[in-house]
Amino acid sequence: MMIKTMKDKKRPHSNGACMIKKKSIALLIILTSLSVAGLTETEPRGGGHEGVTSALSSIKSFFSPQKANAKDLIACPKTNEQSVKIVKVAKNIYVRKGLNEIFTKKNLAAIATVSFVVGEKSVAVIDTGGSYCDGARLLSEIRKITEKPISYVINTHTHPDHIFGNAAFEKEGPVFVGHKNLKRAMADRGNIYLENLTRIMGKDQLVGTKIIPPTLLVSKTTTIDLGQKKLELRAFGTAHTDHDLTVFDPDLKIIWTGDLLFHEHTPVVDGSILGWLEEMKKLSKIPAKFVIPGHGGPLLKWPKALGPQRDYLEKLTTDLRKIIEEGGTMRDAQNRAASSEKNKWKLFEEFNARNASTSFAELEWE
């Protein structure tokens, strides 16, 4: 931590106060020197080391970065208990399954599936939720399990239900990680997302929410180490978005897909439907046994879990091509495309017509 020297207005002080100040500075220097020399045992070698150790402990505490705790967090409205339920799905891997809902005041945008991994030395959080308050609740749950530092916050893409909890982790001092295009996507869309959510949910529900961009960008692959726990990060081409990132645990054979995989919740096309189908072929080759999706879960068999989403996207593509070939309109596409999939997905009415519109525009110019 950098300590800034105050250069404000000089205030009058007595010689005594000045002497005390000098002695305090000298004491700090002496105690710090003792610490560097290794003379800080919890048990004294001779007489009087207990006081030195206690003082050093206090000094170190003062100058060390402080982790956020419950009292540091901004007061947030209470919400559905299910939205903060943490499930341990494997050794040192925990998941909060998102609600299959759209954004509402009641759910505080806790609609994405988020996760964290505990290593020997530190913790990685994979997506942080849809608001500061959602992220703050996640942080509180993490602290019930471990006090290890949070070294990484990984955002799988820029949609607000996955990134707007970032601000709750800012004081933890992690490296924020994302796809090479994520920073640009946040700059392009972040404020619009925040304005729209504020209109839907209200300012109270979004208190403390702000955009925290990534500081580590992944263009192809990279590996992070939490201490006896390595995670492999991989950037994908345009699919759900143009900045999708996955996380893979090679030891436990678990993959986190973000919204490259939807479970229960109707898939949402915000990139390219053809690109998504193509990237799913590459995705399926990752040698995982289990998957934690961006929605639904919490833990599914891999690659079997890809099947329903592939069927939906292929059906949507086939129906749209037929409608275009017949000279149909975008309205026809919204009403008819993938209608046979309706009973297989939640929130179908909310998202299928949107998917049809987006994909119609793409396929119309094949």
FENZIDA-V870510 format. One record per backbone hydrogen bond with DSSP energy under -1.0 kcal/mol. CO is the residue of the C=O (numbers start at 1). NH is the residue of the N-H. If there is no record, write none. Layout:
CO/NH, CO/NH
This chain:
14/18, 15/19, 16/20, 17/21, 18/22, 19/23, 20/24, 21/25, 22/26, 23/27, 24/28, 25/29, 26/30, 27/31, 28/32, 29/33, 30/34, 31/35, 32/36, 33/37, 34/39, 35/38, 38/40, 49/53, 50/54, 51/55, 52/56, 53/57, 54/58, 55/59, 56/60, 57/61, 58/62, 59/63, 60/64, 69/72, 80/83, 81/84, 82/85, 87/95, 90/93, 92/118, 93/89, 93/90, 94/116, 95/87, 96/114, 99/101, 107/110, 109/111, 110/99, 114/96, 115/126, 116/94, 117/124, 122/119, 123/151, 123/152, 124/117, 125/154, 126/115, 129/165, 131/135, 132/136, 133/137, 134/138, 135/139, 136/140, 137/141, 138/142, 139/143, 142/145, 142/146, 149/123, 151/175, 152/125, 153/177, 154/127, 156/245, 159/162, 159/163, 160/164, 162/128, 163/166, 165/168, 166/169, 169/172, 170/173, 175/153, 176/215, 176/216, 177/155, 178/218, 179/182, 181/185, 182/186, 183/187, 184/188, 185/189, 186/190, 189/193, 190/194, 191/195, 192/196, 193/197, 194/198, 195/199, 196/200, 197/201, 198/202, 204/207, 206/209, 216/178, 218/180, 220/235, 222/233, 224/231, 226/121, 226/122, 227/120, 229/226, 231/224, 232/248, 233/222, 234/246, 239/272, 240/270, 241/239, 244/236, 246/234, 247/256, 248/232, 249/253, 249/254, 253/289, 253/290, 254/249, 255/292, 256/247, 257/260, 258/261, 258/294, 261/294, 263/265, 264/346, 272/276, 273/277, 274/278, 275/279, 276/280, 278/282, 279/283, 280/284, 282/285, 283/286, 286/288, 289/302, 290/255, 291/300, 292/257, 294/113, 295/263, 300/291, 301/305, 303/306, 304/307, 306/310, 307/311, 308/312, 309/313, 310/314, 311/315, 312/316, 313/317, 314/318, 315/319, 316/320, 317/321, 318/322, 319/323, 320/324, 321/325, 322/326, 323/328, 324/327, 329/333, 330/334, 331/335, 332/336, 333/337, 336/339, 338/341, 339/342, 341/344, 342/345, 346/266, 347/351, 348/352, 351/355, 352/356, 353/357, 354/358, 355/359, 356/360, 357/361, 358/362, 359/363, 360/364, 363/366
